């Protein structure tokens, strides 16, 4: 439609700490972009996980905003049972994906340490690679 704009772009995000670059994240994936980036940011910034550790955690996504009235959450098939049960106890309908879902938006993650080392992690949901540089 003329004048219509997409809800999200590729969603690149940058974090700084004391004025220095500390984290870069980006993903594709439509309405899942902000959900996946928020999950990765929580794992990296609040839990202190490495990019590789954060990439390996099972992800979840909700139905497209405004298109569903049921509180439905789709989780990757290896989501821990305690989390699935917790979602159900909160009243969510939980569905399982088949394996890991590359179509949800594989994340490119680069952490920059205080010493300047840049480390990344390949998202095993898709065919990709990463490397560390100084």
N, CA, C and O atoms as a GROMACS GRO file, in nm:
protein
  536
    1UNK      N    1   0.083  -0.118   0.000
    1UNK     CA    2   0.000   0.000   0.000
    1UNK      C    3   0.088   0.125   0.000
    1UNK      O    4   0.192   0.126   0.066
    2UNK      N    5   0.049   0.227  -0.071
    2UNK     CA    6   0.126   0.352  -0.070
    2UNK      C    7   0.136   0.410   0.071
    2UNK      O    8   0.038   0.414   0.145
    3UNK      N    9   0.254   0.454   0.106
    3UNK     CA   10   0.276   0.516   0.236
    3UNK      C   11   0.291   0.418   0.351
    3UNK      O   12   0.323   0.460   0.463
    4UNK      N   13   0.270   0.291   0.327
    4UNK     CA   14   0.282   0.191   0.433
    4UNK      C   15   0.429   0.160   0.456
    4UNK      O   16   0.506   0.145   0.361
    5UNK      N   17   0.468   0.150   0.582
    5UNK     CA   18   0.608   0.122   0.615
    5UNK      C   19   0.617  -0.007   0.695
    5UNK      O   20   0.524  -0.042   0.767
    6UNK      N   21   0.730  -0.078   0.681
    6UNK     CA   22   0.745  -0.203   0.757
    6UNK      C   23   0.753  -0.175   0.907
    6UNK      O   24   0.798  -0.069   0.951
    7UNK      N   25   0.708  -0.273   0.985
    7UNK     CA   26   0.712  -0.258   1.131
    7UNK      C   27   0.855  -0.255   1.183
    7UNK      O   28   0.884  -0.186   1.281
    8UNK      N   29   0.944  -0.327   1.118
    8UNK     CA   30   1.082  -0.336   1.164
    8UNK      C   31   1.175  -0.345   1.044
    8UNK      O   32   1.135  -0.388   0.936
    9UNK      N   33   1.299  -0.304   1.064
    9UNK     CA   34   1.402  -0.325   0.963
    9UNK      C   35   1.490  -0.438   1.012
    9UNK      O   36   1.442  -0.528   1.082
   10UNK      N   37   1.617  -0.437   0.978
   10UNK     CA   38   1.706  -0.544   1.024
   10UNK      C   39   1.746  -0.528   1.170
   10UNK      O   40   1.816  -0.613   1.224
   11UNK      N   41   1.703  -0.423   1.234
   11UNK     CA   42   1.718  -0.404   1.378
   11UNK      C   43   1.861  -0.409   1.431
   11UNK      O   44   1.886  -0.479   1.529
   12UNK      N   45   1.955  -0.337   1.370
   12UNK     CA   46   2.088  -0.335   1.432
   12UNK      C   47   2.082  -0.256   1.562
   12UNK      O   48   2.014  -0.153   1.570
   13UNK      N   49   2.152  -0.302   1.662
   13UNK     CA   50   2.155  -0.233   1.791
   13UNK      C   51   2.298  -0.223   1.840
   13UNK      O   52   2.378  -0.314   1.818
   14UNK      N   53   2.331  -0.113   1.905
   14UNK     CA   54   2.463  -0.090   1.963
   14UNK      C   55   2.447  -0.052   2.108
   14UNK      O   56   2.359   0.026   2.143
   15UNK      N   57   2.532  -0.107   2.195
   15UNK     CA   58   2.536  -0.068   2.335
   15UNK      C   59   2.674  -0.013   2.365
   15UNK      O   60   2.775  -0.061   2.315
   16UNK      N   61   2.675   0.091   2.448
   16UNK     CA   62   2.802   0.146   2.493
   16UNK      C   63   2.808   0.138   2.645
   16UNK      O   64   2.705   0.130   2.712
   17UNK      N   65   2.929   0.141   2.697
   17UNK     CA   66   2.951   0.145   2.841
   17UNK      C   67   3.060   0.248   2.865
   17UNK      O   68   3.171   0.236   2.815
   18UNK      N   69   3.027   0.351   2.943
   18UNK     CA   70   3.119   0.462   2.968
   18UNK      C   71   3.172   0.522   2.838
   18UNK      O   72   3.289   0.557   2.830
   19UNK      N   73   3.086   0.533   2.738
   19UNK     CA   74   3.122   0.595   2.612
   19UNK      C   75   3.194   0.505   2.513
   19UNK      O   76   3.224   0.548   2.401
   20UNK      N   77   3.222   0.381   2.550
   20UNK     CA   78   3.292   0.289   2.460
   20UNK      C   79   3.196   0.181   2.411
   20UNK      O   80   3.111   0.134   2.486
   21UNK      N   81   3.212   0.143   2.287
   21UNK     CA   82   3.129   0.037   2.230
   21UNK      C   83   3.149  -0.092   2.308
   21UNK      O   84   3.262  -0.132   2.334
   22UNK      N   85   3.039  -0.158   2.346
   22UNK     CA   86   3.052  -0.283   2.422
   22UNK      C   87   2.976  -0.401   2.359
   22UNK      O   88   3.013  -0.516   2.383
   23UNK      N   89   2.872  -0.375   2.279
   23UNK     CA   90   2.793  -0.484   2.224
   23UNK      C   91   2.723  -0.440   2.096
   23UNK      O   92   2.670  -0.329   2.088
   24UNK      N   93   2.724  -0.529   1.997
   24UNK     CA   94   2.653  -0.508   1.872
   24UNK      C   95   2.564  -0.630   1.849
   24UNK      O   96   2.611  -0.743   1.856
   25UNK      N   97   2.437  -0.606   1.821
   25UNK     CA   98   2.343  -0.714   1.790
   25UNK      C   99   2.262  -0.676   1.666
   25UNK      O  100   2.235  -0.558   1.643
   26UNK      N  101   2.226  -0.775   1.589
   26UNK     CA  102   2.138  -0.752   1.476
   26UNK      C  103   2.071  -0.881   1.435
   26UNK      O  104   2.125  -0.990   1.456
   27UNK      N  105   1.954  -0.869   1.376
   27UNK     CA  106   1.881  -0.987   1.328
   27UNK      C  107   1.784  -0.946   1.219
   27UNK      O  108   1.748  -0.829   1.205
   28UNK      N  109   1.742  -1.044   1.145
   28UNK     CA  110   1.628  -1.029   1.055
   28UNK      C  111   1.517  -1.114   1.118
   28UNK      O  112   1.542  -1.183   1.216
   29UNK      N  113   1.399  -1.111   1.065
   29UNK     CA  114   1.297  -1.200   1.120
   29UNK      C  115   1.161  -1.140   1.144
   29UNK      O  116   1.083  -1.197   1.220
   30UNK      N  117   1.130  -1.027   1.082
   30UNK     CA  118   0.995  -0.973   1.094
   30UNK      C  119   0.956  -0.938   1.236
   30UNK      O  120   1.034  -0.876   1.309
   31UNK      N  121   0.834  -0.977   1.276
   31UNK     CA  122   0.783  -0.937   1.407
   31UNK      C  123   0.860  -1.000   1.522
   31UNK      O  124   0.844  -0.957   1.637
   32UNK      N  125   0.943  -1.099   1.496
   32UNK     CA  126   1.022  -1.160   1.603
   32UNK      C  127   1.147  -1.078   1.636
   32UNK      O  128   1.208  -1.100   1.742
   33UNK      N  129   1.187  -0.985   1.550
   33UNK     CA  130   1.311  -0.911   1.572
   33UNK      C  131   1.322  -0.851   1.712
   33UNK      O  132   1.418  -0.882   1.782
   34UNK      N  133   1.229  -0.767   1.755
   34UNK     CA  134   1.245  -0.708   1.888
   34UNK      C  135   1.239  -0.811   2.000
   34UNK      O  136   1.304  -0.794   2.103
   35UNK      N  137   1.163  -0.918   1.980
   35UNK     CA  138   1.154  -1.022   2.082
   35UNK      C  139   1.287  -1.095   2.098
   35UNK      O  140   1.334  -1.118   2.209
   36UNK      N  141   1.348  -1.131   1.984
   36UNK     CA  142   1.474  -1.204   1.987
   36UNK      C  143   1.587  -1.115   2.037
   36UNK      O  144   1.670  -1.160   2.116
   37UNK      N  145   1.592  -0.990   1.992
   37UNK     CA  146   1.698  -0.900   2.038
   37UNK      C  147   1.685  -0.874   2.188
   37UNK      O  148   1.786  -0.864   2.258
   38UNK      N  149   1.563  -0.862   2.238
   38UNK     CA  150   1.545  -0.842   2.383
   38UNK      C  151   1.594  -0.963   2.461
   38UNK      O  152   1.656  -0.948   2.566
   39UNK      N  153   1.568  -1.083   2.410
   39UNK     CA  154   1.615  -1.204   2.477
   39UNK      C  155   1.768  -1.208   2.478
   39UNK      O  156   1.829  -1.237   2.581
   40UNK      N  157   1.829  -1.180   2.362
   40UNK     CA  158   1.976  -1.181   2.355
   40UNK      C  159   2.036  -1.073   2.445
   40UNK      O  160   2.134  -1.099   2.515
   41UNK      N  161   1.979  -0.954   2.445
   41UNK     CA  162   2.031  -0.846   2.529
   41UNK      C  163   2.024  -0.885   2.676
   41UNK      O  164   2.117  -0.859   2.752
   42UNK      N  165   1.914  -0.946   2.717
   42UNK     CA  166   1.901  -0.988   2.857
   42UNK      C  167   2.007  -1.091   2.893
   42UNK      O  168   2.068  -1.083   3.000
   43UNK      N  169   2.031  -1.186   2.805
   43UNK     CA  170   2.132  -1.290   2.832
   43UNK      C  171   2.272  -1.231   2.839
   43UNK      O  172   2.352  -1.269   2.924
   44UNK      N  173   2.302  -1.137   2.749
   44UNK     CA  174   2.437  -1.080   2.741
   44UNK      C  175   2.462  -0.973   2.846
   44UNK      O  176   2.566  -0.973   2.913
   45UNK      N  177   2.367  -0.881   2.862
   45UNK     CA  178   2.389  -0.766   2.949
   45UNK      C  179   2.354  -0.791   3.095
   45UNK      O  180   2.424  -0.744   3.185
   46UNK      N  181   2.247  -0.865   3.120
   46UNK     CA  182   2.203  -0.885   3.257
   46UNK      C  183   2.255  -1.014   3.319
   46UNK      O  184   2.286  -1.018   3.438
   47UNK      N  185   2.264  -1.119   3.238
   47UNK     CA  186   2.315  -1.246   3.290
   47UNK      C  187   2.466  -1.259   3.272
   47UNK      O  188   2.528  -1.345   3.333
   48UNK      N  189   2.525  -1.173   3.188
   48UNK     CA  190   2.669  -1.174   3.168
   48UNK      C  191   2.720  -1.292   3.086
   48UNK      O  192   2.837  -1.328   3.098
   49UNK      N  193   2.635  -1.352   3.005
   49UNK     CA  194   2.677  -1.466   2.924
   49UNK      C  195   2.763  -1.420   2.807
   49UNK      O  196   2.758  -1.304   2.766
   50UNK      N  197   2.841  -1.512   2.754
   50UNK     CA  198   2.919  -1.484   2.634
   50UNK      C  199   2.825  -1.489   2.514
   50UNK      O  200   2.715  -1.544   2.524
   51UNK      N  201   2.866  -1.433   2.398
   51UNK     CA  202   2.781  -1.445   2.280
   51UNK      C  203   2.747  -1.590   2.245
   51UNK      O  204   2.634  -1.618   2.208
   52UNK      N  205   2.843  -1.680   2.258
   52UNK     CA  206   2.816  -1.822   2.226
   52UNK      C  207   2.714  -1.881   2.323
   52UNK      O  208   2.624  -1.954   2.281
   53UNK      N  209   2.728  -1.851   2.452
   53UNK     CA  210   2.632  -1.903   2.551
   53UNK      C  211   2.492  -1.848   2.525
   53UNK      O  212   2.394  -1.921   2.532
   54UNK      N  213   2.485  -1.718   2.494
   54UNK     CA  214   2.355  -1.656   2.470
   54UNK      C  215   2.289  -1.712   2.344
   54UNK      O  216   2.167  -1.730   2.340
   55UNK      N  217   2.369  -1.740   2.241
   55UNK     CA  218   2.315  -1.796   2.117
   55UNK      C  219   2.255  -1.934   2.139
   55UNK      O  220   2.160  -1.972   2.071
   56UNK      N  221   2.310  -2.009   2.233
   56UNK     CA  222   2.266  -2.147   2.253
   56UNK      C  223   2.140  -2.162   2.337
   56UNK      O  224   2.087  -2.273   2.348
   57UNK      N  225   2.091  -2.055   2.396
   57UNK     CA  226   1.970  -2.064   2.478
   57UNK      C  227   1.847  -2.072   2.387
   57UNK      O  228   1.835  -1.994   2.293
   58UNK      N  229   1.756  -2.165   2.415
   58UNK     CA  230   1.634  -2.174   2.333
   58UNK      C  231   1.555  -2.043   2.338
   58UNK      O  232   1.553  -1.974   2.440
   59UNK      N  233   1.492  -2.010   2.227
   59UNK     CA  234   1.417  -1.885   2.215
   59UNK      C  235   1.268  -1.910   2.210
   59UNK      O  236   1.221  -2.022   2.188
   60UNK      N  237   1.194  -1.803   2.232
   60UNK     CA  238   1.049  -1.805   2.226
   60UNK      C  239   1.003  -1.687   2.141
   60UNK      O  240   1.080  -1.593   2.119
   61UNK      N  241   0.882  -1.692   2.095
   61UNK     CA  242   0.822  -1.580   2.024
   61UNK      C  243   0.671  -1.582   2.045
   61UNK      O  244   0.612  -1.688   2.066
   62UNK      N  245   0.611  -1.466   2.041
   62UNK     CA  246   0.466  -1.456   2.052
   62UNK      C  247   0.406  -1.439   1.913
   62UNK      O  248   0.478  -1.415   1.816
   63UNK      N  249   0.276  -1.451   1.905
   63UNK     CA  250   0.206  -1.429   1.779
   63UNK      C  251   0.226  -1.285   1.735
   63UNK      O  252   0.265  -1.199   1.815
   64UNK      N  253   0.200  -1.259   1.609
   64UNK     CA  254   0.215  -1.123   1.559
   64UNK      C  255   0.128  -1.028   1.639
   64UNK      O  256   0.010  -1.057   1.665
   65UNK      N  257   0.185  -0.917   1.679
   65UNK     CA  258   0.115  -0.821   1.762
   65UNK      C  259  -0.010  -0.770   1.692
   65UNK      O  260  -0.005  -0.731   1.575
   66UNK      N  261  -0.121  -0.772   1.763
   66UNK     CA  262  -0.245  -0.720   1.711
   66UNK      C  263  -0.322  -0.814   1.620
   66UNK      O  264  -0.433  -0.782   1.578
   67UNK      N  265  -0.264  -0.930   1.589
   67UNK     CA  266  -0.332  -1.023   1.499
   67UNK      C  267  -0.391  -1.142   1.574
   67UNK      O  268  -0.474  -1.214   1.518
   68UNK      N  269  -0.352  -1.162   1.695
   68UNK     CA  270  -0.402  -1.275   1.773
   68UNK      C  271  -0.462  -1.222   1.903
   68UNK      O  272  -0.412  -1.126   1.960
   69UNK      N  273  -0.568  -1.285   1.948
   69UNK     CA  274  -0.627  -1.245   2.075
   69UNK      C  275  -0.591  -1.343   2.185
   69UNK      O  276  -0.608  -1.313   2.304
   70UNK      N  277  -0.542  -1.460   2.148
   70UNK     CA  278  -0.503  -1.561   2.246
   70UNK      C  279  -0.357  -1.539   2.283
   70UNK      O  280  -0.275  -1.509   2.196
   71UNK      N  281  -0.326  -1.553   2.409
   71UNK     CA  282  -0.188  -1.538   2.454
   71UNK      C  283  -0.111  -1.665   2.420
   71UNK      O  284  -0.098  -1.755   2.503
   72UNK      N  285  -0.059  -1.670   2.299
   72UNK     CA  286   0.010  -1.788   2.250
   72UNK      C  287   0.160  -1.760   2.242
   72UNK      O  288   0.202  -1.656   2.190
   73UNK      N  289   0.239  -1.853   2.292
   73UNK     CA  290   0.385  -1.843   2.286
   73UNK      C  291   0.436  -1.968   2.216
   73UNK      O  292   0.400  -2.080   2.253
   74UNK      N  293   0.520  -1.948   2.116
   74UNK     CA  294   0.585  -2.061   2.050
   74UNK      C  295   0.728  -2.067   2.100
   74UNK      O  296   0.799  -1.966   2.100
   75UNK      N  297   0.770  -2.184   2.144
   75UNK     CA  298   0.906  -2.202   2.198
   75UNK      C  299   0.981  -2.302   2.112
   75UNK      O  300   0.922  -2.390   2.049
   76UNK      N  301   1.113  -2.288   2.110
   76UNK     CA  302   1.194  -2.388   2.041
   76UNK      C  303   1.181  -2.520   2.116
   76UNK      O  304   1.159  -2.522   2.237
   77UNK      N  305   1.195  -2.628   2.043
   77UNK     CA  306   1.162  -2.761   2.096
   77UNK      C  307   1.245  -2.802   2.217
   77UNK      O  308   1.204  -2.890   2.292
   78UNK      N  309   1.362  -2.741   2.237
   78UNK     CA  310   1.446  -2.778   2.351
   78UNK      C  311   1.434  -2.680   2.468
   78UNK      O  312   1.522  -2.675   2.554
   79UNK      N  313   1.326  -2.602   2.470
   79UNK     CA  314   1.302  -2.511   2.583
   79UNK      C  315   1.286  -2.595   2.709
   79UNK      O  316   1.213  -2.694   2.707
   80UNK      N  317   1.354  -2.557   2.820
   80UNK     CA  318   1.341  -2.635   2.943
   80UNK      C  319   1.195  -2.646   2.990
   80UNK      O  320   1.118  -2.551   2.981
   81UNK      N  321   1.160  -2.764   3.039
   81UNK     CA  322   1.022  -2.793   3.082
   81UNK      C  323   0.975  -2.695   3.189
   81UNK      O  324   0.857  -2.658   3.190
   82UNK      N  325   1.063  -2.652   3.279
   82UNK     CA  326   1.022  -2.561   3.387
   82UNK      C  327   0.976  -2.426   3.331
   82UNK      O  328   0.887  -2.362   3.387
   83UNK      N  329   1.036  -2.383   3.221
   83UNK     CA  330   0.994  -2.257   3.159
   83UNK      C  331   0.860  -2.275   3.088
   83UNK      O  332   0.772  -2.189   3.097
   84UNK      N  333   0.844  -2.386   3.019
   84UNK     CA  334   0.716  -2.416   2.952
   84UNK      C  335   0.604  -2.422   3.054
   84UNK      O  336   0.497  -2.364   3.033
   85UNK      N  337   0.626  -2.491   3.164
   85UNK     CA  338   0.524  -2.500   3.269
   85UNK      C  339   0.495  -2.364   3.330
   85UNK      O  340   0.380  -2.332   3.359
   86UNK      N  341   0.598  -2.283   3.350
   86UNK     CA  342   0.578  -2.148   3.402
   86UNK      C  343   0.493  -2.063   3.310
   86UNK      O  344   0.407  -1.988   3.356
   87UNK      N  345   0.516  -2.074   3.180
   87UNK     CA  346   0.434  -2.000   3.083
   87UNK      C  347   0.289  -2.046   3.090
   87UNK      O  348   0.197  -1.964   3.086
   88UNK      N  349   0.269  -2.176   3.100
   88UNK     CA  350   0.132  -2.229   3.108
   88UNK      C  351   0.064  -2.184   3.237
   88UNK      O  352  -0.055  -2.151   3.236
   89UNK      N  353   0.137  -2.183   3.347
   89UNK     CA  354   0.080  -2.138   3.475
   89UNK      C  355   0.038  -1.991   3.468
   89UNK      O  356  -0.055  -1.950   3.538
   90UNK      N  357   0.105  -1.914   3.384
   90UNK     CA  358   0.069  -1.773   3.366
   90UNK      C  359  -0.046  -1.754   3.269
   90UNK      O  360  -0.089  -1.642   3.242
   91UNK      N  361  -0.098  -1.866   3.215
   91UNK     CA  362  -0.214  -1.860   3.128
   91UNK      C  363  -0.184  -1.859   2.979
   91UNK      O  364  -0.275  -1.840   2.898
   92UNK      N  365  -0.058  -1.879   2.941
   92UNK     CA  366  -0.022  -1.879   2.799
   92UNK      C  367  -0.047  -2.016   2.737
   92UNK      O  368  -0.027  -2.119   2.800
   93UNK      N  369  -0.091  -2.014   2.613
   93UNK     CA  370  -0.096  -2.135   2.532
   93UNK      C  371   0.045  -2.152   2.475
   93UNK      O  372   0.099  -2.059   2.416
   94UNK      N  373   0.106  -2.270   2.493
   94UNK     CA  374   0.243  -2.292   2.448
   94UNK      C  375   0.245  -2.392   2.334
   94UNK      O  376   0.189  -2.501   2.343
   95UNK      N  377   0.309  -2.352   2.226
   95UNK     CA  378   0.329  -2.439   2.111
   95UNK      C  379   0.478  -2.460   2.093
   95UNK      O  380   0.558  -2.374   2.130
   96UNK      N  381   0.516  -2.573   2.035
   96UNK     CA  382   0.657  -2.604   2.013
   96UNK      C  383   0.691  -2.595   1.866
   96UNK      O  384   0.615  -2.639   1.780
   97UNK      N  385   0.807  -2.537   1.837
   97UNK     CA  386   0.858  -2.537   1.701
   97UNK      C  387   0.924  -2.672   1.674
   97UNK      O  388   0.941  -2.753   1.765
   98UNK      N  389   0.961  -2.693   1.551
   98UNK     CA  390   1.036  -2.813   1.516
   98UNK      C  391   1.184  -2.777   1.520
   98UNK      O  392   1.233  -2.712   1.428
   99UNK      N  393   1.254  -2.817   1.623
   99UNK     CA  394   1.397  -2.786   1.635
   99UNK      C  395   1.424  -2.640   1.657
   99UNK      O  396   1.338  -2.566   1.708
  100UNK      N  397   1.544  -2.597   1.619
  100UNK     CA  398   1.582  -2.456   1.627
  100UNK      C  399   1.531  -2.385   1.503
  100UNK      O  400   1.530  -2.444   1.394
  101UNK      N  401   1.488  -2.261   1.518
  101UNK     CA  402   1.420  -2.192   1.409
  101UNK      C  403   1.506  -2.080   1.353
  101UNK      O  404   1.512  -1.971   1.411
  102UNK      N  405   1.573  -2.105   1.241
  102UNK     CA  406   1.654  -2.002   1.176
  102UNK      C  407   1.570  -1.891   1.117
  102UNK      O  408   1.615  -1.776   1.110
  103UNK      N  409   1.447  -1.922   1.076
  103UNK     CA  410   1.359  -1.822   1.018
  103UNK      C  411   1.310  -1.718   1.116
  103UNK      O  412   1.260  -1.613   1.075
  104UNK      N  413   1.325  -1.744   1.245
  104UNK     CA  414   1.285  -1.644   1.344
  104UNK      C  415   1.380  -1.527   1.346
  104UNK      O  416   1.348  -1.422   1.400
  105UNK      N  417   1.494  -1.541   1.289
  105UNK     CA  418   1.592  -1.434   1.289
  105UNK      C  419   1.719  -1.476   1.359
  105UNK      O  420   1.730  -1.462   1.481
  106UNK      N  421   1.815  -1.528   1.284
  106UNK     CA  422   1.943  -1.560   1.345
  106UNK      C  423   2.011  -1.431   1.388
  106UNK      O  424   2.004  -1.330   1.317
  107UNK      N  425   2.076  -1.432   1.501
  107UNK     CA  426   2.135  -1.312   1.558
  107UNK      C  427   2.284  -1.306   1.530
  107UNK      O  428   2.356  -1.404   1.548
  108UNK      N  429   2.329  -1.190   1.485
  108UNK     CA  430   2.472  -1.161   1.478
  108UNK      C  431   2.505  -1.087   1.608
  108UNK      O  432   2.448  -0.982   1.636
  109UNK      N  433   2.598  -1.142   1.686
  109UNK     CA  434   2.633  -1.083   1.815
  109UNK      C  435   2.783  -1.063   1.823
  109UNK      O  436   2.860  -1.156   1.799
  110UNK      N  437   2.825  -0.941   1.858
  110UNK     CA  438   2.966  -0.911   1.876
  110UNK      C  439   2.981  -0.836   2.008
  110UNK      O  440   2.918  -0.733   2.030
  111UNK      N  441   3.065  -0.889   2.095
  111UNK     CA  442   3.095  -0.823   2.222
  111UNK      C  443   3.235  -0.764   2.212
  111UNK      O  444   3.326  -0.826   2.158
  112UNK      N  445   3.251  -0.642   2.263
  112UNK     CA  446   3.380  -0.575   2.266
  112UNK      C  447   3.423  -0.564   2.412
  112UNK      O  448   3.355  -0.500   2.492
  113UNK      N  449   3.536  -0.626   2.446
  113UNK     CA  450   3.584  -0.624   2.585
  113UNK      C  451   3.658  -0.494   2.614
  113UNK      O  452   3.688  -0.418   2.522
  114UNK      N  453   3.688  -0.469   2.740
  114UNK     CA  454   3.761  -0.349   2.780
  114UNK      C  455   3.898  -0.343   2.714
  114UNK      O  456   3.950  -0.235   2.688
  115UNK      N  457   3.958  -0.461   2.686
  115UNK     CA  458   4.089  -0.465   2.622
  115UNK      C  459   4.080  -0.446   2.471
  115UNK      O  460   4.183  -0.438   2.403
  116UNK      N  461   3.959  -0.438   2.417
  116UNK     CA  462   3.940  -0.418   2.274
  116UNK      C  463   3.916  -0.545   2.194
  116UNK      O  464   3.895  -0.539   2.074
  117UNK      N  465   3.920  -0.660   2.260
  117UNK     CA  466   3.894  -0.786   2.190
  117UNK      C  467   3.748  -0.790   2.147
  117UNK      O  468   3.657  -0.762   2.226
  118UNK      N  469   3.727  -0.825   2.023
  118UNK     CA  470   3.591  -0.838   1.970
  118UNK      C  471   3.564  -0.986   1.949
  118UNK      O  472   3.635  -1.054   1.875
  119UNK      N  473   3.461  -1.035   2.014
  119UNK     CA  474   3.426  -1.176   1.998
  119UNK      C  475   3.282  -1.186   1.950
  119UNK      O  476   3.196  -1.108   1.990
  120UNK      N  477   3.259  -1.282   1.866
  120UNK     CA  478   3.125  -1.305   1.814
  120UNK      C  479   3.089  -1.450   1.830
  120UNK      O  480   3.169  -1.532   1.874
  121UNK      N  481   2.968  -1.481   1.794
  121UNK     CA  482   2.922  -1.619   1.800
  121UNK      C  483   2.833  -1.646   1.680
  121UNK      O  484   2.748  -1.565   1.644
  122UNK      N  485   2.855  -1.761   1.620
  122UNK     CA  486   2.772  -1.803   1.509
  122UNK      C  487   2.642  -1.861   1.563
  122UNK      O  488   2.643  -1.944   1.654
  123UNK      N  489   2.532  -1.818   1.507
  123UNK     CA  490   2.401  -1.871   1.548
  123UNK      C  491   2.382  -2.004   1.478
  123UNK      O  492   2.368  -2.010   1.356
  124UNK      N  493   2.380  -2.111   1.555
  124UNK     CA  494   2.373  -2.244   1.496
  124UNK      C  495   2.238  -2.275   1.430
  124UNK      O  496   2.218  -2.383   1.376
  125UNK      N  497   2.148  -2.181   1.437
  125UNK     CA  498   2.019  -2.199   1.371
  125UNK      C  499   2.030  -2.187   1.219
  125UNK      O  500   1.941  -2.230   1.146
  126UNK      N  501   2.140  -2.128   1.172
  126UNK     CA  502   2.164  -2.111   1.028
  126UNK      C  503   2.310  -2.142   0.997
  126UNK      O  504   2.392  -2.155   1.088
  127UNK      N  505   2.342  -2.156   0.869
  127UNK     CA  506   2.481  -2.179   0.828
  127UNK      C  507   2.556  -2.046   0.832
  127UNK      O  508   2.532  -1.959   0.749
  128UNK      N  509   2.646  -2.032   0.929
  128UNK     CA  510   2.720  -1.907   0.947
  128UNK      C  511   2.848  -1.935   1.024
  128UNK      O  512   2.872  -2.048   1.066
  129UNK      N  513   2.930  -1.833   1.042
  129UNK     CA  514   3.056  -1.849   1.115
  129UNK      C  515   3.089  -1.718   1.186
  129UNK      O  516   3.029  -1.614   1.157
  130UNK      N  517   3.183  -1.724   1.280
  130UNK     CA  518   3.226  -1.604   1.351
  130UNK      C  519   3.375  -1.615   1.379
  130UNK      O  520   3.434  -1.722   1.366
  131UNK      N  521   3.436  -1.501   1.418
  131UNK     CA  522   3.579  -1.498   1.451
  131UNK      C  523   3.603  -1.387   1.551
  131UNK      O  524   3.522  -1.295   1.563
  132UNK      N  525   3.713  -1.394   1.624
  132UNK     CA  526   3.752  -1.289   1.718
  132UNK      C  527   3.870  -1.213   1.662
  132UNK      O  528   3.961  -1.273   1.605
  133UNK      N  529   3.869  -1.080   1.677
  133UNK     CA  530   3.980  -0.996   1.630
  133UNK      C  531   4.016  -0.896   1.737
  133UNK      O  532   3.936  -0.867   1.827
  134UNK      N  533   4.136  -0.844   1.727
  134UNK     CA  534   4.179  -0.739   1.820
  134UNK      C  535   4.206  -0.614   1.740
  134UNK      O  536   4.244  -0.512   1.796
   0.00000   0.00000   0.00000
